[in-house]
Amino acid sequence: MPKFFIKTYGCQMNERDSEQVAHSLIARGYERVAHEREADVVLLNTCSVRDMADQKALGKMGMLGRMARDRPHMVFGFLGCMAQARGEVLLENLPHVDLVVGTQKFHRVADYVEELVAKKTGRSRPGEQAQLAPNQNRAMDDLRFSIVDIAEEPGSQSTIRNQQLAPRQATAFVSIMQGCNMHCTFCIVPQTRGMERSRSIDEIVREVRDLVEHGVKEVTLLGQIVNLYGRHEFPKRDGKSPFVQLLEAVNEIGGLERLRFTSPHPIGFRDDLIDAISRVPKLTEHIHLPLQSGSNRILKAMHRAYTAEKYVDLVRRIQHAREGIAITTDIIVGFPGETDDDYKRTRDLVEELQFDNAFVFRYSPRRDTPAAEMRDQIDERIKEQRNQDLLQVVNESARRSGQRLVGRSVEVLCEGPSKTNSARLMGRTRTNKIVVFEGSEKLIGEIVDVHVQHANGFSLYGASLLKDCGTF
């Protein structure tokens, strides 16, 4: 059977979608390979949140065109958000692209790949051809046969499948919903992912239980606005939102050690969720809470539906609910109309809250979003200056956060070899800090206590407290 390669751009949801595609191809006998040079099928799962992600994917596919000339049997495809947003347009300047599949059709990718492989190699395809969906296009001549499927599919949230796990895999992402209804003025996600659609609690619990039975100890629940899960489909019970009901149900699964969720929206933190943070034991001591700006004027222009003061109050309530909890965030600099005073308000708020970490982004105009049409677009040089300045503030607060753990013992879930030094192991604390340490491979997939010896940037370094695991 053919070999396939998937490269993923963007968020954890894209990573999860790629794993779903990989699982469906492996189930049909395809072999996953680590580099496109070894593959017969190359798929790029794309992101459209920022222009840079678009350009990286387009540039990568452009370079792959040279392989297409030498190996005409190969299949090349775009998946995900950029595929959803651009559709057939992607075929115009990249004639070697065979497949464009949107965000609601990942469960159909294996069918389409099989059909394209059969066409290109001249083999008969098992069974009947995949049925064409609405808005699916096929352009066919002597040299070309392409499939484009970006149509909406009712009930697509129920097509999310169990993922293929690597041996001794300790952590897993579980998508609990699709889409977003918030319509922040800078964001293209509602166009690429559609409206909010949630899976049932029973279905999610079954998936998590299956993952745990296969050795997973930590699960991260994923959604575009994860803490608004189920608000249109499922009722509150005993004053608890569907999301809190879900957290409680997953918490009861035997063998699961840790539970995380991302990414939430500040408006989704009602009293019942704050209460859950204080009492649901498997919820880890880490909340990723996007800020975006510390200026109320800019927050209003972004349609974020909270003020800087309400955000600070929420952070304090979360910190009061769970001692030692880590708070991380997302921030955009250079949003249209952002003045020096607006930026200073963001900088001052970041200094005040001392985040454990933050992702700082320069504003990137996205086609067909309100912010892209706003006046007073900020010069790229100013964006970069603010970006670098704020990163210095964030890096210093992250350094202090790590330094406070030096000399202490922390609980680490060992995920595998360190990416920077395969002779060492790496894992994460309950507060989501990366820890690198020496130890036997037997510790992979296990929870161990590590003595932190020093901190460097965003990582901690130490030694397992198990006597036979060594130090460095």
N, C-alpha and C positions, 0 to 999 in steps of 0.2 A: 504493500500500500504506500501511497505518497507520504512524504515528510512535510511537516508544517512548522512555521515560525510565526510567533505573534509578538509585536512590539507595542507596548502600551504607553500612552501619554496621559498625563492628568491625574485625576483623583483616585481615591480608593475604590469608588464605585466602578471606575473604568477597569481597575485591576480585577475586581470581582467579575465584571462582565467578560473580560478576557479569559478568566479561568472557566467560566461557563462554556465559552466557545471551545476552549481546549478540551474540556471534559467530553463534549459531544463529539469532537473529532476523534479523540482517543478511543471512545466507545465504539467507533466504526472501524478501528484498526489502524488509524493514522498514527504516525510517530512524531512526537514533538522534538525539535532540535533547537540548539542554543544559538545558531547563527543563520542568517538568511542564505549564506552561501551553500548550506547543506540542504536547503528546503526546496520542495516543489510548489509549495503554497506559502505565500508571504502575506500576512494580514497586519495592517496598522490600525490599532484602536485609538481613535483620535479624541482630542479635547478642543473646545472652542472658547473656553473661559477667557483666555488671553491670546492676543495675536501671535505671540512668540510660539505658542503651542501649535497653532495652525501652520506657521511657517516651517517649524521643525518637521512636521509630518509631510508637508508638501515637498520640502527639500529632500527628505529621505526617500520618498516615492520617486522623485525625479532621478536620484542617483540609481535607484533600482532599475530604471529603464534600460541601462546598459546590460544588465543581466537578462532582461526580456529579449533583447536582440540576439544574444548568444544561446538562450534556452527558451525557445518559443512555447514549449509545453508548460511553462510555469504559470501559475495563477497568482494575480496580485489584487489585493482588495483593501478598501478603506471601510472601517467600521466606526460606529459611535457618533459623537456629537458633531464633528465637522462633516461627516458623511450626511447626517440628518439635515444640517443647515444648508449644504451646498448641492447635494444630490447629483443630478446628471452633469452639472457644470464641471465636476471633477474629471469627467471623461474627456473634456475638450482639449486640455493642454497636456494630458498624460495618457496617450493613446494605448499604453500597455496595461492600463487598469481594467480589470475584468469585472470587479464586484464593488458595489457601494451599498452598504446596509446600515440603516438607521438604528436609533436607540431602542426601538420597541420590537426589533426583529432578531436579536441575538440568537434566539432559539431556532431560527431558520438558516443560520449561516452554514451549518454542516450540509444541509440539503443542497444549497446553492454551490458550495465548494465541490461536492461530488459531481454535480451536473457539469460544472465548468471543467473539472479534471477529465471527465469522460469525453467531453467535446474536444478538448485540446489534444488528448492522447489517442482519440479514435476508438476508445473502448466503449462498450455498451455499459450503460449505467444500470445497477441493480434496481428493479422495480420501475415505477413510472417516473416521469420527470416531475420535479417540484412544481406545484401549482403556482401560477402567477398571481401575485397579490395586486390589489388596486394601487395605482401609481408606480407599478414596477415596469421598467422599460427594458427591452432587449434590442440592442442594435446589432445586426448580423449581416456580414458580407463574407467574402472569401477569407478575410484575415481576422475578423472581429466577431466576438460573441460576448456581450456584456449583460450583467444583471444589476439593476438598480431597484432597491426596495426601501423606501423611506415612509411608507404609508403608516398611519396610525393603526393600532390593533387593540380593540377593546379587550380588557382582561389581560393585557400583557404582563402585569405584575405577577400573575400566577404562572408565568412561563419561566420564572427564575428557578434554575435547577440546582441540585446539590453539586458541589464542586469536587474535582479530583484532588485528593490530598497527596502531598509528598510524604515519603517515609518519615515517621517521627515528627510530623508537623505539629507544632504546639499552639499556633494561633490561626484564626480564620476570620474572614469578613463575611457577614450575612446581610444581604440587601433585604430590607423590610418594606420598602416602598419605592415608587418611581415618581419622577416629576416634581414640580414646584409651582405654587400659586402666588408667590410673594411679589414677583415683578419688581425687584430692585432695578433702578434705572440703568445700572452699569452691566447688568447680567443677561446673558443670552440663554441661560439654562431653561427657562420656561418654553422657549421656542424649540430647543433641541431635545428636551426630555419630556415635554408635555405637562399636563395637569397632574396634580397629586393623585396617586393610586396606591393603595396599601394592600399587602398580603394579610391573610388572617393570622391571628395569634396561634391557632393550632398548627397551621402550616409552618410557621417560623419555628415554633417549639420542636416540631418533628425534625426539621433540618438541623437545629442546634444539637438535639439529642443524638442524631446520627453522627455528627461531627465529633462529639464527645466520645461516643462509642469507638471511634477510630483514632482516639488519642489526643484530640484537641483539648487544651485546658483553658484557653482564653478566646472569647468571641467578641468582635466589634460589630455592633448593629449599625447599618449604613442607611442613610437617606439624604436627599438634598436638603431637607429641613427635618431632620430625624425626629425631633421632639414634637412635631405636629402630626406624627403618625396616626392614621386612622380617624382623624377628627371628622371626616365626612361620611365614613362608612360604619363606624362602630360607636355605640353609646358609652357615656360615662357610667361607671358603676361605683356606688358608695363614695361618690365625690372624686373618683379617680379617672383621669383621662385614659384613653386607650393605650397611650405610650407607657404610662405608669403600670397599667395592667400587664402590658407585655414584659416590662422589666421584672415584675414580680414573678411572672410565669417562667421566664428564662432563669431567674435566680434559683428556682426550685429544682432545676435539672441536676441530678446527682452526677458527680464527677467533674462538673464545670467549676473552675477555680476563680476565674475573673471574667468580668463583663464590662465592656466599654460601649460608647456610642458616639457617632460623629456624622455630619456636623449639625449642631443645633442652631436655633435662632434665639436671641434673647427674649423675644415675646412669647416663646413657648415654655418659659420657665415659670409655671404657676406654682401655687403653694403646694400642690400635691407632688410635683416633681422635686421641689426643694426638700420636702419631707422624705421622699424616696431616697434622695442622696444621703440623708442622715441615717437611714435605717436598713437599706438593702445591702447586705454584707458583701455580696460578690461584685457590686459596683466598685470600680477602682477609684483611687483618690486622684482623679484627673478629669478636668472638664475643658474641652476646646470650645471657647466662647467668642465667636467673631465680633470684633468691634467695628472695623472698617474706617471709622473716623472719630476723633474726639471733639469735633466741632458740631454743634447742634444745627447750624446752618447747612453744613455739608450733609449731615445725616438726613435732614429733611429733603434735600435735593436727591439723595440716594433712595428715598422712600424706605428708610430703615425702621420707621415706626417706633423709635425710642429716642431718648435724649442721652447725652453723656452722663448726666446726673443719675438717671434711672439705671444706666449700665453699671456705674460704680456701686450703686446700692445693691444691684443684683450680685455683683462679685462679692461684696461683703456678706450677703445672706448665704451664698454658697460656701464661703470660707467658714462662716459660723456653723453651718450644717455639718461639715465634715472637717475635723482637725487635720491639718497638714495637706490639704488638697492642693494640687497644682492647677494653675490656670494658664492656658495658652490661647493664642488669638490669631486673627487675620486682620491686617490693616492695609488700606489702599492709600497711597500718596499721589498727589497730582490730579485728583478728580477735578473736572471742569469747574472753574471759578474758585478753586481753593487758593486763598490768599496766604500771605506769610502769617497772619494772625490765626487763620484756620489751622494751618500746619502746626503752629506753636501750641495751640490747644490740644492737638493730638499728641504732640511730643510730651507736653506736661502731664497729660493723663497717663501715658505709658510710663513715665518716670514715677508717678504716684502709685500705680498699681503693681509695678515690679513683676511683670509676667515671667513665668518660668521659661517661656519661649514664645516667639511670634513669627509668623510668615508675613513679610512686608513686600507689597507688590506696587509697582508703578501702574497707574491707571492705563488701561489699554482699550481704546474705542472698539466696540463690537458692532458690526453692521446690524441695523434694524433695532437698536436699543435707544431709548430716549437720550441717554447721556452722550451718545455719539453725535447727536444733533445740537447739543447745548453750546451756547456761546462761551467764550473765554476758555478755550482748550489750553492746557498748560504746556509750555515749552518742554521738550524732552530733557533738556539740560537741567531745568529746575526740578523736574521729576526725579532725575538721577541724584541730584544733590540731596533732596529730601530723603530719598530712599537710603542713601549711604549714611546720612546723619542719624536717621531713626534706627538703622541696623546697629549702629554703635551703641545706642541706648539699650536696645534689646539684648545685644551680645553681653553687655556688662551685667544686666540683671540676670541673664541666664548663667553667667559665670558665677555670680554670687550664690545663686540657687544651688548650683552643683557643689560649690566650695563648702556650703553648710553641711553636706553629707560626708565630707572627708573625715575618716576616723570612726564612722558609724557602720553598723551592719544593716544591709538592705535586702529585701526579698526580691529575687530575680527569677523570672521565667526564662530559662535558657532556650533560645530559638535556633541556635546552630553556630557554625564557625563565624568569626568576625569577617566582615566584608573587606577590611583593610589588612587583616593578618589572619590567614586561615589556620595558623597554629594556636590561636586563642578562640575562646568562645564569646558569644555576645547574647545579651538578653535585655529585658526591660523591667524596671521597677513598676510597682503599682501606680506610681506617679508618672509613668511613661518616659522615664529617663533611660538612655542607653547605657549599659554597663558592659565593659570588656574585661574578661578575666581568663586566667589559665584554668584548665581543668580537663578531665577525661571526657571523651565523646559520649560516654554513658550518661552524662548529665543533660544531653540534648532532649528537650521535651519535658524536663523536670523543673520543679521550683527549688531553688537553692538559696542559701544565705551567703552573701558576699560581703567581705570587709572592704570598704572603699578606702583606697590608699591615696589616690589623688584624682583631681578633676582637670579636664583639659577641654576648653570650648564647651560643646554640648554633651560630651561623653564623660562617664566616670570609669575609673580603672581600679581594679582590686583583685582580691584573691578569695576563692571559695573557702568557706570555713570547714569544708570536709577535709579531713587530714590528708587523704591520699591524692588530692587534686593539685597540689603544688601552688607556688606563688611566682611572681616576677617583680 
